[in-house]
Amino acid sequence: MSKTASKTTKRCRGAKWTFWFLSFLCNFGLIIGFFIYGLVMGQETTKYTMCLTGVIGMVVATISTICKRHWRTPLIILLAGLYFAVKEFGMVLVAVGAGIVVDELIFTPLYEHYRNRTMINKEIDLREGL
């Protein structure tokens, strides 16, 4: 048996990783943007708070990724740190809330759909000898 995949499997695999990236971007892209904004525009104590919050958020995000959990806890930690750095925190909450809703309703279901289709197509490829 060779280790090539059919066109359908390759297309599903590409779509799966695309929707995973969009999900990650919805959850963390805005946070990272506001985090950098807080580091640039903040005062000295604000910058220390942001750095400490960022380190804690990265550690918790790494642990949640390894344990295959969702990213809610790191988001809450990073939002708490952003609260001290960004004066217009309502804008941050609205943007992150919209990103989370879009992720939960669109990108995560599509990622799971294409992940399942990729697994099914891999099995079909194995049966066909591709």
C-alpha positions as CSV (number, residue, x, y, z in Angstrom):
1,M,0.0,0.0,0.0
2,S,1.3,3.5,-0.8
3,K,0.8,6.4,1.6
4,T,-1.0,8.8,-0.8
5,A,-4.4,10.2,-0.1
6,S,-7.3,10.8,-2.4
7,K,-8.3,14.3,-3.5
8,T,-11.3,14.2,-1.2
9,T,-9.1,13.4,1.8
10,K,-6.7,16.1,1.0
11,R,-9.5,18.7,0.5
12,C,-11.1,17.7,3.8
13,R,-7.8,17.8,5.6
14,G,-7.1,21.3,4.3
15,A,-10.6,22.5,5.3
16,K,-10.2,21.0,8.7
17,W,-6.9,22.9,9.4
18,T,-8.4,26.1,7.9
19,F,-11.3,26.0,10.2
20,W,-9.1,25.1,13.2
21,F,-6.9,28.2,12.4
22,L,-10.0,30.4,12.1
23,S,-11.3,29.1,15.4
24,F,-7.9,29.9,17.0
25,L,-7.9,33.3,15.4
26,C,-11.4,34.1,16.7
27,N,-10.5,33.1,20.2
28,F,-6.9,34.5,20.5
29,G,-6.4,36.8,17.6
30,L,-8.3,39.7,19.1
31,I,-6.8,39.0,22.6
32,I,-3.3,39.1,21.2
33,G,-4.1,42.4,19.3
34,F,-5.5,44.0,22.4
35,F,-2.6,42.6,24.5
36,I,0.0,44.2,22.3
37,Y,-2.0,47.5,22.4
38,G,-2.0,47.4,26.2
39,L,1.7,46.8,26.3
40,V,2.4,49.7,23.9
41,M,0.0,52.2,25.4
42,G,0.1,51.2,29.1
43,Q,2.0,52.6,32.0
44,E,4.8,50.8,33.8
45,T,2.7,48.8,36.3
46,T,0.2,48.0,33.5
47,K,3.0,46.5,31.4
48,Y,4.1,44.3,34.4
49,T,0.5,43.1,34.9
50,M,0.2,42.4,31.2
51,C,3.4,40.4,31.1
52,L,2.5,38.3,34.1
53,T,-1.0,37.7,32.8
54,G,0.5,36.8,29.4
55,V,2.8,34.2,30.9
56,I,0.1,32.7,33.0
57,G,-2.3,32.6,30.0
58,M,0.3,30.9,27.8
59,V,1.0,28.2,30.4
60,V,-2.7,27.5,30.9
61,A,-3.3,27.6,27.1
62,T,-0.5,25.0,26.6
63,I,-1.9,22.8,29.3
64,S,-5.4,23.0,27.9
65,T,-4.1,22.2,24.4
66,I,-2.2,19.2,25.6
67,C,-5.2,18.0,27.6
68,K,-7.4,18.7,24.5
69,R,-9.7,21.0,26.4
70,H,-11.3,24.2,25.1
71,W,-9.6,27.5,25.5
72,R,-12.0,29.3,27.9
73,T,-9.8,29.4,30.9
74,P,-6.8,31.1,29.2
75,L,-9.3,33.6,27.6
76,I,-10.7,34.5,31.0
77,I,-7.2,35.0,32.4
78,L,-6.1,37.1,29.5
79,L,-9.3,39.2,29.7
80,A,-8.6,39.8,33.4
81,G,-5.2,41.1,32.5
82,L,-6.5,43.2,29.7
83,Y,-8.9,44.8,32.1
84,F,-6.0,46.6,33.9
85,A,-4.4,47.7,30.7
86,V,-7.1,48.9,28.3
87,K,-9.2,51.8,29.4
88,E,-12.0,51.1,26.9
89,F,-12.7,47.6,28.1
90,G,-16.2,47.5,26.8
91,M,-14.9,47.4,23.2
92,V,-12.6,44.5,24.2
93,L,-15.5,42.5,25.7
94,V,-17.8,43.1,22.7
95,A,-15.0,42.1,20.2
96,V,-14.0,39.0,22.1
97,G,-17.7,38.0,22.7
98,A,-18.5,38.3,19.0
99,G,-15.4,36.2,18.2
100,I,-16.4,33.5,20.6
101,V,-20.0,33.4,19.3
102,V,-18.8,33.2,15.7
103,D,-16.3,30.4,16.7
104,E,-19.0,28.4,18.6
105,L,-21.7,28.7,15.9
106,I,-19.6,28.5,12.7
107,F,-16.0,27.5,12.9
108,T,-16.0,24.8,15.6
109,P,-18.9,22.8,14.1
110,L,-17.3,23.0,10.6
111,Y,-13.9,21.9,12.0
112,E,-15.5,18.9,13.7
113,H,-17.4,18.1,10.5
114,Y,-14.3,18.1,8.4
115,R,-12.3,16.2,11.0
116,N,-14.9,13.4,10.9
117,R,-14.9,13.5,7.1
118,T,-11.1,13.3,7.0
119,M,-11.2,10.2,9.3
120,I,-13.9,8.6,7.2
121,N,-12.0,9.3,3.9
122,K,-8.8,7.9,5.4
123,E,-10.6,4.7,6.1
124,I,-12.0,4.6,2.6
125,D,-8.5,5.3,1.2
126,L,-7.1,2.4,3.2
127,R,-9.8,0.0,1.9
128,E,-9.2,1.1,-1.7
129,G,-5.4,0.7,-1.3
130,L,-4.5,4.4,-1.9
